């Protein structure tokens, strides 16, 4: 691990360093290494300022608190599905567009724009008095989340030391899970102690605060050195690298080597792009992504991981957790949902310490089987409970025979089994599948990194939209919860096999080394 822990911020191949020994760095270039120890305060501040906003927990608590506040009637299953899935739809549309903007204007401006949209969307939701107004606010938030969800991990990855890249990207996920816990706590407080007709408005409105804080912090943060070099601003890139490396003398000697390595890599990629497009510069980036085999393999892997992250059903579970626990008869469903969100947070913290030690591939292969077990146990638990059918009953208590104390006790036991199995599933998800897909930028070379990451993120939101729109109708109307959770278990099992076959280990590698794994094949060893 020592050799990877001491790799430079944005490393380049040793032969490139040797070829550039005449650049004034002296004859001891092989001694220039990333300073030993943990990432500095500047790197942690960058990570924290880049990853604050999310509202998954807010909408879950909101759905059971709205009552008749929108359009003067109780929300139907379709209303709830549209309110949640419109966010995913607009995130899907925003992701590929924002990837182009991130290449043209830089990573930082796209994050700032997403913060402003998030604030605006939160205000629109808080002032909504009908379903269409709520859908409008959720759609604006969707555009913001779609842009931020792809560019924030990219921003962090392009600044992080190789040995800590997984950990720092996981910090971004950790901030999201912490936000979910806080949202459930606020939702519970408003539901129990506030005015039901206005409490949910405060919940969605307060979602603007984290985005505003992130925007204020990010104003003082730099652009990534990789984008700056790509934009022809090598002097600015040197200043960012100097800040990142600190005032250490050895670190100071690294700066020119790091920037020169980025320049050499960029020139090589541009040459490959011209070859792939037969000299057609205007279309080279898209052609390079799909025509160069290693880039195509990277896109397949990234889309597989992002699609699996949603098709396993996790976000729908988070969106509708309070609704599910209401149906199961829990007296305080929002507080019960908090246990799920807390489980997600605790095991994301654990992933923070394991992701760079165990590795991306291995942590997925170890954790996904436990997801399957949790889903199958949930399916078994739901099969022991008679649930209400039809839209009008969704959100009511579970139905059990009142003439049999044994049946009531059995149904309550089954509800507890479902809660425990969901917690097992969420814990396993938080360890692996909740984090690893966002390390997608490791797979793509610089020239197509933004575009490839944007398309993979669009895959995530497409799957999120499909699952979010169909979960309640599928679970409550067309099929049963047992069949629905069973299907998610099958999807996880198929995904595990695909990961075992084609996803290589990238932990501890520089970005250049990681993309090199896919040069000739899938890189699985």
DARA-V348920 format. One line per field, one symbol per residue. ss: DSSP state (~ for helix, > for strand, _ for the rest). psi: psi as a letter, one per 30 degrees, with the letter a starting at -180 (. if undefined). burial: I if it has 9 or more other ideal C-beta (glycine too) atoms within 8 Angstrom, else O. A space follows every 10 residues. Layout:
BEGIN
ss->???
psi->???
burial->???
END
This chain:
BEGIN
ss->_~~~~_____ ___~~~~~~_ ~~~_____~~ ~_________ ~~~~~~~~~~ _____~~~~~ ~~~_______ ______~~~~ ~~~~~~~~~~ ~~~~~~~~~~ ~~~~~_~~~~ ~~~~~~~~~~ ~~~~~~____ ~~~~~~~~~~ ~~~~~~~~~~ ~~~~~~~___ _~~~~~~~~~ ~~~~~~~~~~ ~~~~~~~~~~ ~~~__~~~~~ ~~~~~~~~~~ ~~~~~~~~__ ____~~~~~~ ___~~~~~~~ ~~~~~___~~ ~~~~~~~~~~ ~~~~~~~~~~ ~~~~~~____ ~~~~~~~~~~ ~_~~~~~~~~ ~~~~~~~~~~ ~__~~~~~~_ ~~~~~~~___ __~~~~~~~~ ~~~~~~~~~~ ~~~~~~~~_~ ~~~~~~~~~~ ~~~~~~~~~~ ~~~__>____ ~~~_____>_ ____~~~~~~ ~~~~~~~~~~ ~~~~~~~~~~ ~____~~~~~ ~~~__~~~~~ ~~~~~~~~~~ ~~~~~~~~~~ ~~~~~~~~__ ~~~~~~~~~~ ~~~~~~~~~~ ~~________ ~~~~~~____ _____
psi->feeefgllei llkefeeefg ffggfaghef fjlkklalkl eeeeeeeeff ieklgeeeee eeegfebgfk gglkkleeee eeeefeeeef eeeeeeefee eeeefleeee eeeeeeeeee eeeeefgkgl eeeeeeeeee eeeeeeeefe feeeeeeffk kefgeeeeee eeeeeeeeee eeeeeeeeee eefajfffef eeeeefffee eeeeeeeffg lllkeeeeee ggieeeeeee eeeefagkee eeffeeeeee eeeeeeeeee eeeeefghfj efgeeeeeef ekeeeeeeee eeeeeeeeee ffgeeeeeeg eeeefeefgk eieeeefeee eeeeeefeee eeffefeele eefefeeeee eeeeeeeeee effgkjlkll effkflllkl kfgjeeeeee eeeeeeeeee eeeeeeeeee edffeeffge fffklefgee eeeeeeeeee feeeeeeeef eeeeefeeal eeeeeeeeee eeeeeeeeee efjlkgkfll eeeefffgef afgk.
burial->OOOIIIIIII IIOOOIIIOI IOOOIOOOIO OIIIIOOOOO OIIIIIIIII IIIIIIIIII IIIIIIOOOI OOOOIIIOII IIIIIIIIII IIIIIIIIII IIIOOIIIII IIIIIIIIII IIIIIIOIOO IOIIIIIIII IIIIIIIIII IIIIIIIIII IIIIIIIIII IIIIIIIIII IIIIIIIIII IOOIOIOOII IIIIIIIIOI IIIIIOIIOO IOIIIIIIII OOOIOIIIII IIIIIIOOOI IIIIIIIIII IIIIIIOOII OIIIOIIOOO OOOIIOIIIO IIOIIIIIII IIIIIIIIII IIIIIIIIII IIIIIIIIII OIIIIIIIII IIIIIIIIII IIOIIIOOII IIIIIIIIII IIIIIIIIII IIOIIOIIOO IOOIOOOIOI OOOOOOIIOI IIIIIOIIII IIIIIIIIII IIIIIIIIII IIIIIIIIII IIIIIIIIII IIIIIIIIII IIIIIIIOOI IIIIIIIIIO IIIOIIOIIO OIIIOIIIII IIIIIOIIOO OIOIO
END
